[in-house]
Amino acid sequence: MTTVLRLQDDWRHVATIELIDASMDIEHVLASAHSQCRIEPNEHSPSGHSWFDVLVDFGRGGREAAHAAFAALSAMQKAADRGALHGYRIVNGRHWLELAGVLGCEDGMPESPSPSAHPR
């Protein structure tokens, strides 16, 4: 029998984004990218702006959380580049995109570490 240790959920804010049209289906964009994150309206959006917080579950481990943040922000940027997210911009949290090289992401896709990468 295999036992899997799962840490407690630990959802943390990793970024705040802005959209001009808050009715856009951002959840669909994130689901299609298989991103493990949540989007919640930001309570402190300035008048006339639609800000959303991007949250990632750090209970899965720091590396997995960093990959999830990278995947979510990358997917939203690609959707914005195609015109699917009108007025998208990252208000804060851009550094998660810049961590791609440090995390072992190649061509914008996070790589899974090989089993031999972790000596036992």
Secondary structure, DSSP 8 states (H G I E B T S, - for coil): ----------EEEEEEEEES-TTS-HHHHHHHTT--EEEEE-TT--TT-EEEEEEEEGGG-HHHHHHHHHHHHHHHHHHHHTTSSTT-EEEE-THHHHTHHHHTEETTEE----GGGS--
